[in-house]
Amino acid sequence: SNPKASISGGAVSVLPAGTITPITQPNGSFSAGWRSASYGCSDCNFTDTVRRRAADNASMYVDIAPWGALVLESDTPFSGSSMLDMWVKGAGVARVVLYMQDTHQRRLSSEVQFSRLDAAVVAQQGITVLGSDDDGWMRFQFSLAALATIPGTNTTQIADVSGWNRIVIR
């Protein structure tokens, strides 16, 4: 069976400073400077109007093959203080990982495994779990600076934590 997840990357009312700009717009299109570099999508609907989160029209539906990935790429690298604020839903969410990629310096951030979000991992990886709504959507916030840190230390992989330009969910 293929992992399935819905991702809502639209704007919310209040976000921390440095938050990554909205990835999708309420009409379902990508925001300026964003595109999909995904592979293995058997059903990637970036203008979903049926399965989207009722409270946010800026949603996408993704059904990915076991070897595939949802890759959201930006023309402009994220700043080192960026936060990713997202809502997710679906049975496949527990089987996926999220990480950042810098295609220019060829580096990957730490991975977040949705199936292993215990208190220690959440604290170490800079994740805020804000709970779920009545429809089963779960809200997460991810700190880019924490994902760029070498696991178990306070040391970043390199001095410059900027330059990350992809969000990968596989």
C-alpha positions as CSV (number, residue, x, y, z in Angstrom):
1,S,0.0,0.0,0.0
2,N,1.2,3.5,-0.8
3,P,1.6,6.0,2.0
4,K,-1.0,8.7,1.8
5,A,-0.9,12.2,3.4
6,S,-2.5,15.5,2.8
7,I,-0.5,18.6,3.5
8,S,-1.8,22.0,4.1
9,G,0.9,24.6,3.6
10,G,-1.3,27.7,3.6
11,A,-1.0,30.8,5.7
12,V,-2.3,30.8,9.3
13,S,-3.1,33.9,11.4
14,V,0.0,34.0,13.5
15,L,3.4,32.4,12.8
16,P,6.8,32.9,14.4
17,A,9.2,35.4,12.8
18,G,11.1,34.0,9.8
19,T,8.4,31.5,8.9
20,I,8.7,30.1,5.4
21,T,6.3,31.9,3.1
22,P,3.1,30.1,2.1
23,I,3.8,27.3,-0.3
24,T,0.4,27.0,-1.8
25,Q,-2.3,29.6,-2.4
26,P,-6.0,29.4,-1.5
27,N,-6.8,28.8,-5.2
28,G,-4.5,25.7,-5.1
29,S,-1.6,27.1,-7.1
30,F,1.9,27.3,-5.8
31,S,3.1,30.6,-4.4
32,A,5.5,32.6,-6.5
33,G,9.0,30.9,-6.4
34,W,7.7,27.5,-5.3
35,R,7.3,24.3,-7.4
36,S,7.1,20.6,-7.1
37,A,10.2,18.5,-7.7
38,S,8.4,15.4,-6.5
39,Y,8.9,11.9,-7.9
40,G,6.8,8.7,-7.6
41,C,3.5,10.6,-7.3
42,S,0.6,8.3,-8.3
43,D,-1.8,11.1,-7.4
44,C,-0.3,14.5,-6.5
45,N,-3.1,17.1,-6.6
46,F,-1.8,20.5,-5.9
47,T,-5.2,22.1,-6.5
48,D,-7.2,19.7,-4.4
49,T,-10.7,20.9,-3.6
50,V,-12.2,17.7,-2.3
51,R,-9.8,16.3,0.3
52,R,-8.3,19.6,1.6
53,R,-8.6,20.9,5.1
54,A,-12.0,22.7,5.4
55,A,-10.4,25.6,7.3
56,D,-7.7,26.2,4.7
57,N,-8.1,26.2,0.9
58,A,-4.3,26.2,0.4
59,S,-4.0,22.4,0.5
60,M,-2.6,19.6,-1.5
61,Y,-3.3,15.9,-1.7
62,V,-0.4,13.4,-2.2
63,D,-0.4,9.7,-2.9
64,I,3.3,8.6,-3.3
65,A,4.8,5.3,-4.3
66,P,6.9,3.6,-1.6
67,W,10.1,4.8,-3.5
68,G,8.8,8.3,-4.2
69,A,8.9,11.6,-2.3
70,L,7.0,14.9,-2.1
71,V,9.6,17.5,-2.8
72,L,8.7,21.2,-2.5
73,E,11.4,23.4,-4.0
74,S,11.9,27.2,-3.6
75,D,13.8,29.5,-5.9
76,T,14.9,31.4,-2.8
77,P,16.8,29.6,0.0
78,F,15.1,29.6,3.5
79,S,16.7,31.7,6.2
80,G,18.4,30.0,9.1
81,S,15.5,31.1,11.4
82,S,12.7,29.7,9.2
83,M,9.9,27.7,10.6
84,L,7.7,25.3,8.6
85,D,4.1,25.4,9.8
86,M,1.9,22.6,8.4
87,W,-1.1,20.5,8.9
88,V,-1.1,16.8,7.9
89,K,-3.6,14.0,7.8
90,G,-3.6,10.4,6.6
91,A,-2.8,6.9,7.4
92,G,0.6,7.2,5.7
93,V,1.8,10.1,7.8
94,A,3.2,7.7,10.5
95,R,5.4,6.0,7.8
96,V,7.0,9.1,6.4
97,V,10.0,11.3,7.2
98,L,10.6,15.0,6.6
99,Y,13.9,16.7,6.0
100,M,15.4,19.8,4.3
101,Q,17.8,19.7,1.4
102,D,20.3,22.2,0.1
103,T,20.8,21.5,-3.6
104,H,23.6,24.0,-4.0
105,Q,25.9,22.7,-1.2
106,R,24.5,19.2,-1.5
107,R,23.6,18.6,2.1
108,L,20.6,17.1,4.0
109,S,19.2,18.1,7.3
110,S,18.3,15.7,10.1
111,E,15.2,13.6,9.4
112,V,12.0,13.9,11.4
113,Q,10.2,10.5,11.6
114,F,6.5,11.1,12.2
115,S,6.2,7.7,13.8
116,R,8.8,8.6,16.5
117,L,7.7,11.9,17.8
118,D,8.2,11.3,21.5
119,A,9.0,14.2,23.9
120,A,12.8,13.7,23.6
121,V,12.8,13.8,19.8
122,V,10.4,16.7,19.7
123,A,12.7,18.7,22.0
124,Q,15.9,17.8,20.2
125,Q,14.6,18.4,16.7
126,G,12.8,21.7,17.4
127,I,9.4,20.4,16.6
128,T,6.2,21.9,18.1
129,V,3.2,19.5,18.0
130,L,0.1,21.7,18.3
131,G,-2.4,18.9,18.4
132,S,-5.2,18.0,16.0
133,D,-8.6,19.4,15.0
134,D,-11.9,17.6,15.0
135,D,-11.4,16.3,11.5
136,G,-8.1,14.5,12.3
137,W,-5.7,17.1,10.9
138,M,-2.5,17.4,13.0
139,R,-0.5,20.7,13.2
140,F,3.3,20.7,13.4
141,Q,5.9,23.5,13.4
142,F,9.5,22.5,12.4
143,S,12.5,24.7,13.2
144,L,15.0,24.8,10.3
145,A,17.9,25.7,12.7
146,A,17.2,22.6,14.8
147,L,16.9,20.3,11.8
148,A,20.3,21.7,10.6
149,T,22.0,20.8,13.9
150,I,24.1,17.7,14.2
151,P,21.9,15.2,16.3
152,G,22.9,15.1,20.0
153,T,24.8,18.4,19.8
154,N,24.2,22.1,19.6
155,T,26.6,22.3,16.6
156,T,25.2,23.1,13.1
157,Q,26.5,21.0,10.2
158,I,28.3,24.0,8.8
159,A,28.5,27.6,10.1
160,D,26.0,28.9,7.6
161,V,22.5,27.4,8.3
162,S,21.0,29.3,5.3
163,G,20.8,27.9,1.8
164,W,18.2,25.2,2.3
165,N,15.8,25.3,-0.6
166,R,13.8,22.0,-0.5
167,I,11.3,20.4,1.9
168,V,11.3,16.6,1.3
169,I,8.7,14.2,2.6
170,R,9.3,10.6,1.7
